[in-house]
């Protein structure tokens, strides 16, 4: 039975402390791997997303992202993790380009190791799904949900992946959420969103803009520790609905992951584009044996 050995890493993104933030699989040389092989590796890695870096005719690199169950068009934390690894391997600070399923994006690697990802042009649309349904799906108090939405409504926002954005009053409301994953999957299907991002301005750290949690059971991710694509989307959403009274901060700081013991921080800048930034730290560097594409074998890590 023919196999090939592929280098694979786990990089914790949106953190500089191992075993916190959002773990991403990274395959730095995925040229020659089929979609089935990439899906099998992602399932074996069993993290929310694995990034597969490939050659590109249109950019400096190509990437494809897979959850354990399906391919997704864009992933913030796996991008941050990939370029944190490349910086460790000698990629010089500066701007590079990355071909994704949503187009070619600019990636900037800072001299301090921060990776900045320019996301897609924002799209935002209000949705009429009813507070009762959203509250029941998230397992939160309807009044706390509706009260926080007086000025910033329920809406689907995207900077590459669409998320249903749901503001709520207090941090305790976020922490007490008891999501019904089947109901969330049905809800996101109905509003054509990848997941639900629940957030409050009542953050743990006084320097943070907000605290969020993100649920995407339809993509095989029950709760994502720290979500770059959702962070870009919620920042664009807040700007669109005037949450800062036309005094938008130069940089938004979004906390996430504390309720799954994987705390991390996403930095977002809104100027001519939406840019999401963070650090990454490699916690695992090894290899995986991949069966030939025409063989139905179990992967051996």
Secondary structure by P-SEA (a helix, b strand, c coil): cbbbbbbbbbbbcccccccccbbbbbbcccccccaaaaaaaaaaacccbbbbbbbbccccbbbbbbcccccccccaaaaaaaaaaaaaaccccccccccccccbbbbbbccccbbbbbcccbbbbbbcccaaaaaaaacccaaaaaaaaccccbbbbbccccccccccccaaaaaacccaaaaaaaaaaaacccbbbbbbcccccccccccccccccccccccccccaaaaaaaaaaaaaacccccccccbbbbbccccccccbbbbbbbccbbbbbbbbbbcccbbbbbccccccccccc
